[in-house]
Amino acid sequence: MNSFKNKVVVITGGASGIGRALAQQLAREGARLAIADVDEACLNETERELTERGGEVYGQCLDVADREAVYDFSERVIGHYGAVDVVINNAGMVMDAVGVEKLAYADFERVMDVNLWGVVNSSKAFLPHLLKRSEASLVNVSSAYGLCAMPMQTAYSTSKFAVRGFTEAIRQELRDTPVKVMVVFPGGVKTNLVRNMLLVGEEGDAMDLDQMSAQLEKSVKTTAAEAAGVIIDGIKKKATRVLIGDDARFMDQVVRKHPGKYGVMLQQRKRR
């Protein structure tokens, strides 16, 4: 897909972070946007900003874990634009660090509902429409934690490994169709994901999230705009997978070379 001019692009989690940066950059390239986000206030702000800059935007408040709502969104997008060319399943959530022994089933399920089932719901809802196009793209956002598992992040890593497997499987199914399938592995990116994390302990509060977000801002180098640029470039090049950030590339190499020892090696690097 060499150009996004007049292409209809769907972005879940499109109101902030990488999703918002994607919407901004794609609008500048002439795409017609459909953005969804669970944060209605942020969604309205993003939709207003894009419209004021001349973008064509349809927005809908949406919890991607709600399957019926996702299918309703897909039908409304088709009703509004008549077609869909690109779907970017970017919506996701993180949770604070907790060991699996203390991890409540309800918290585990919520992370899986958003991170995995949100991707599955949207992919299945929009795929019939993508298959009608002469060329189309389906993009699912995993994580560097979908390349290597991390302690105290069992639910998140499980969900992101599952997104990776789901995406790679359907890529093979769709090999002889017009739909190109790409999985994205972002490392640390400066977004508000931490501020919206699922807190599972009694100690978590807004101040904790502010402090954690500030620490993240200092520790990561990749901006949301840079991450969005990598994804857009990947779609244009019909890439099957993209890594975002030096940390994601490092994790990928360590896991490939040392599949049984990467946990120890990553911990050693973290202590430096």
C-alpha positions as a printed NumPy array, in Angstrom:
array([[  0.   ,   0.   ,   0.   ],
       [  1.991,   2.93 ,  -1.304],
       [ -0.501,   5.659,  -0.43 ],
       [ -3.137,   6.259,   2.235],
       [ -4.915,   8.917,   0.193],
       [ -8.681,   8.355,   0.626],
       [ -8.044,   4.995,   2.32 ],
       [-10.351,   4.184,   5.231],
       [ -8.214,   3.366,   8.275],
       [ -9.62 ,   2.007,  11.54 ],
       [ -7.58 ,   2.529,  14.718],
       [ -8.582,   1.101,  18.086],
       [ -7.079,   2.853,  21.074],
       [ -6.941,   5.822,  18.736],
       [ -7.399,   8.632,  21.237],
       [ -3.953,   8.7  ,  22.841],
       [ -0.397,   7.437,  22.626],
       [  0.59 ,   5.495,  19.528],
       [ -3.018,   5.381,  18.334],
       [ -3.384,   9.138,  18.373],
       [ -0.016,   9.61 ,  16.677],
       [ -1.1  ,   7.155,  13.988],
       [ -4.32 ,   9.097,  13.457],
       [ -2.457,  12.404,  13.206],
       [  0.084,  11.133,  10.701],
       [ -2.413,   9.214,   8.599],
       [ -4.728,  12.225,   8.467],
       [ -1.861,  14.242,   7.034],
       [ -1.455,  11.56 ,   4.37 ],
       [ -5.098,  11.913,   3.376],
       [ -6.589,   8.865,   5.092],
       [-10.227,   8.782,   6.149],
       [-10.19 ,   7.74 ,   9.785],
       [-12.368,   5.709,  12.103],
       [-11.024,   5.845,  15.646],
       [-12.291,   4.087,  18.737],
       [-11.271,   4.397,  22.359],
       [-12.669,   3.568,  25.792],
       [-11.791,   7.094,  27.035],
       [-14.647,   9.175,  25.661],
       [-13.279,  12.56 ,  26.732],
       [ -9.897,  11.876,  25.151],
       [-11.619,  10.477,  22.057],
       [-13.69 ,  13.626,  21.624],
       [-10.6  ,  15.804,  22.041],
       [ -8.655,  13.816,  19.436],
       [-11.565,  13.801,  17.01 ],
       [-11.971,  17.559,  17.39 ],
       [ -8.256,  18.199,  16.859],
       [ -8.123,  16.094,  13.708],
       [-11.267,  17.65 ,  12.296],
       [-10.01 ,  21.183,  12.928],
       [ -6.884,  20.309,  10.944],
       [ -8.991,  19.202,   8.006],
       [ -9.089,  15.474,   8.693],
       [-12.081,  13.25 ,   7.987],
       [-12.831,  11.361,  11.203],
       [-15.518,   9.088,  12.579],
       [-15.143,   8.38 ,  16.306],
       [-16.88 ,   5.956,  18.639],
       [-16.402,   5.247,  22.335],
       [-15.643,   1.538,  22.573],
       [-14.437,  -1.164,  24.934],
       [-12.795,  -3.649,  22.572],
       [-13.497,  -6.447,  25.055],
       [-17.224,  -6.008,  24.326],
       [-17.705,  -8.2  ,  21.251],
       [-21.173,  -6.94 ,  20.365],
       [-19.972,  -3.341,  20.621],
       [-17.013,  -4.089,  18.335],
       [-19.288,  -5.581,  15.684],
       [-21.594,  -2.594,  16.027],
       [-18.578,  -0.329,  15.503],
       [-17.586,  -2.214,  12.354],
       [-21.07 ,  -1.878,  10.904],
       [-21.228,   1.801,  11.746],
       [-17.864,   2.382,  10.056],
       [-19.095,   0.606,   6.935],
       [-22.304,   2.599,   7.091],
       [-20.333,   5.827,   7.355],
       [-17.589,   5.181,   4.78 ],
       [-18.84 ,   2.218,   2.759],
       [-15.554,   0.297,   3.017],
       [-12.452,  -0.36 ,   5.154],
       [ -8.892,  -0.623,   3.833],
       [ -6.717,  -0.805,   6.95 ],
       [ -7.421,  -1.966,  10.509],
       [ -4.871,  -1.244,  13.236],
       [ -5.672,  -3.051,  16.482],
       [ -3.733,  -0.86 ,  18.866],
       [ -5.942,  -0.823,  21.993],
       [ -4.359,  -2.431,  25.03 ],
       [ -3.763,  -2.209,  28.748],
       [ -1.033,  -2.999,  31.263],
       [ -1.191,  -3.872,  34.926],
       [  1.124,  -3.25 ,  37.838],
       [  3.69 ,  -5.889,  38.752],
       [  2.353,  -8.857,  40.69 ],
       [  3.432, -12.475,  41.007],
       [  1.231, -15.143,  39.472],
       [  0.523, -16.69 ,  42.871],
       [ -1.176, -13.476,  44.014],
       [ -2.68 , -12.58 ,  40.654],
       [ -6.478, -12.649,  40.854],
       [ -8.324, -14.471,  38.092],
       [-10.521, -11.437,  37.503],
       [ -7.494,  -9.222,  36.839],
       [ -5.89 , -11.831,  34.584],
       [ -9.143, -12.149,  32.638],
       [ -9.534,  -8.39 ,  32.215],
       [ -6.064,  -8.069,  30.691],
       [ -6.753, -10.998,  28.361],
       [-10.181,  -9.6  ,  27.432],
       [ -8.703,  -6.293,  26.297],
       [ -5.303,  -7.3  ,  24.914],
       [ -6.185, -10.586,  23.238],
       [ -9.931, -10.747,  22.764],
       [-10.032,  -7.092,  21.746],
       [ -7.681,  -7.945,  18.865],
       [ -9.63 , -11.098,  17.979],
       [-12.985,  -9.284,  18.119],
       [-11.867,  -6.455,  15.873],
       [ -9.991,  -8.7  ,  13.444],
       [-12.998, -10.961,  12.94 ],
       [-15.465,  -8.081,  12.752],
       [-13.544,  -6.204,  10.055],
       [-11.96 ,  -9.074,   8.106],
       [-14.963,  -9.725,   5.823],
       [-14.814,  -6.074,   4.766],
       [-11.036,  -6.086,   4.27 ],
       [-11.324,  -9.14 ,   2.029],
       [-13.544,  -7.166,  -0.354],
       [-10.763,  -4.706,  -1.168],
       [ -8.173,  -5.078,  -3.919],
       [ -5.5  ,  -4.455,  -1.262],
       [ -5.871,  -4.153,   2.494],
       [ -3.893,  -4.375,   5.73 ],
       [ -4.562,  -5.829,   9.166],
       [ -2.13 ,  -4.674,  11.861],
       [ -2.091,  -6.107,  15.381],
       [  0.019,  -4.53 ,  18.104],
       [  1.778,  -6.994,  20.402],
       [  4.711,  -5.884,  22.591],
       [  8.369,  -6.541,  23.283],
       [  6.874,  -8.598,  26.121],
       [  5.343, -10.72 ,  23.37 ],
       [  8.883, -11.58 ,  22.315],
       [ 10.171, -12.455,  25.776],
       [  8.264, -13.182,  28.961],
       [  8.927, -10.992,  31.966],
       [  8.513, -11.84 ,  35.664],
       [  5.647, -10.154,  37.531],
       [  3.94 ,  -9.493,  34.194],
       [  2.391, -12.902,  33.594],
       [ -1.   , -11.68 ,  32.371],
       [  0.434,  -8.995,  30.103],
       [  3.095, -11.261,  28.569],
       [  0.56 , -14.05 ,  28.085],
       [ -1.812, -11.715,  26.261],
       [  0.895, -10.278,  24.02 ],
       [  2.368, -13.695,  23.158],
       [ -1.175, -14.718,  22.246],
       [ -1.587, -11.692,  19.959],
       [  1.641, -12.685,  18.245],
       [  0.454, -16.27 ,  17.72 ],
       [ -2.996, -15.214,  16.543],
       [ -1.55 , -12.759,  14.048],
       [  1.05 , -15.145,  12.657],
       [ -1.589, -17.862,  12.244],
       [ -4.066, -15.711,  10.352],
       [ -1.247, -14.303,   8.212],
       [ -0.724, -17.816,   6.887],
       [ -4.456, -18.287,   6.357],
       [ -4.659, -15.039,   4.377],
       [ -1.463, -15.54 ,   2.363],
       [ -3.328, -15.822,  -0.956],
       [ -5.736, -12.962,  -0.297],
       [ -5.409,  -9.177,  -0.779],
       [ -5.05 ,  -8.707,   3.007],
       [ -1.515,  -8.174,   4.299],
       [ -1.084,  -8.998,   7.98 ],
       [  1.513,  -7.397,  10.25 ],
       [  2.357,  -7.797,  13.937],
       [  4.028,  -4.947,  15.826],
       [  6.414,  -5.307,  18.77 ],
       [  6.901,  -1.941,  20.503],
       [  9.481,  -1.631,  23.232],
       [  9.243,   1.24 ,  25.692],
       [  7.275,   4.109,  24.155],
       [  6.402,   7.439,  25.747],
       [  2.624,   7.098,  26.093],
       [  0.019,   7.349,  28.844],
       [ -0.338,   3.555,  29.061],
       [  1.046,   3.499,  32.596],
       [ -1.449,   6.107,  33.786],
       [ -4.272,   3.859,  32.607],
       [ -2.878,   0.603,  33.988],
       [ -4.91 ,  -1.9  ,  35.961],
       [ -3.988,  -1.633,  39.643],
       [ -4.293,  -4.882,  41.562],
       [ -2.759,  -3.992,  44.92 ],
       [ -3.986,  -1.852,  47.78 ],
       [ -0.968,   0.438,  47.511],
       [ -1.745,   1.813,  44.037],
       [ -3.125,   5.331,  43.688],
       [ -3.001,   8.265,  41.266],
       [  0.257,   9.551,  42.733],
       [  1.874,   6.164,  42.192],
       [  0.842,   6.231,  38.532],
       [  2.161,   9.76 ,  38.068],
       [  5.506,   8.734,  39.518],
       [  5.682,   5.564,  37.434],
       [  4.768,   7.476,  34.28 ],
       [  7.448,  10.083,  35.013],
       [ 10.034,   7.328,  35.484],
       [  8.989,   5.791,  32.179],
       [  9.332,   9.141,  30.412],
       [ 12.948,   9.324,  31.602],
       [ 13.858,   5.716,  30.802],
       [ 12.46 ,   5.307,  27.276],
       [ 13.647,   7.075,  24.152],
       [ 11.007,   6.247,  21.542],
       [  8.157,   8.724,  21.138],
       [  4.622,   7.817,  20.09 ],
       [  5.153,   9.755,  16.861],
       [  8.276,   7.74 ,  16.064],
       [  6.47 ,   4.48 ,  16.808],
       [  3.569,   5.493,  14.573],
       [  5.997,   6.329,  11.776],
       [  7.548,   2.86 ,  11.976],
       [  4.107,   1.222,  11.782],
       [  3.021,   3.313,   8.81 ],
       [  6.269,   2.581,   7.006],
       [  5.762,  -1.117,   7.704],
       [  2.291,  -1.047,   6.166],
       [  3.631,   0.671,   3.063],
       [  6.389,  -1.927,   2.725],
       [  3.967,  -4.814,   3.372],
       [  6.122,  -5.968,   6.28 ],
       [  4.987,  -8.98 ,   8.272],
       [  6.511,  -7.83 ,  11.567],
       [  8.11 ,  -4.655,  12.872],
       [ 10.174,  -3.967,  15.974],
       [  9.974,  -0.531,  17.56 ],
       [ 12.894,   0.782,  19.597],
       [ 16.383,  -0.399,  20.437],
       [ 15.043,  -2.294,  23.455],
       [ 12.646,  -4.37 ,  21.34 ],
       [ 15.399,  -5.13 ,  18.834],
       [ 17.749,  -6.13 ,  21.652],
       [ 15.137,  -8.418,  23.224],
       [ 14.435, -10.026,  19.862],
       [ 18.116, -10.803,  19.299],
       [ 18.674, -12.135,  22.828],
       [ 15.667, -14.456,  22.626],
       [ 16.725, -15.753,  19.213],
       [ 20.297, -16.467,  20.318],
       [ 19.631, -17.596,  23.893],
       [ 16.038, -18.911,  24.13 ],
       [ 16.677, -20.73 ,  27.384],
       [ 18.756, -18.061,  29.122],
       [ 17.375, -14.714,  28.032],
       [ 15.703, -14.022,  31.38 ],
       [ 19.023, -14.015,  33.241],
       [ 20.71 , -11.95 ,  30.533],
       [ 17.991,  -9.298,  30.521],
       [ 18.134,  -9.025,  34.306],
       [ 21.902,  -8.542,  34.15 ],
       [ 21.506,  -5.798,  31.557],
       [ 18.833,  -4.107,  33.678],
       [ 21.211,  -3.864,  36.654],
       [ 23.859,  -1.961,  34.676]])
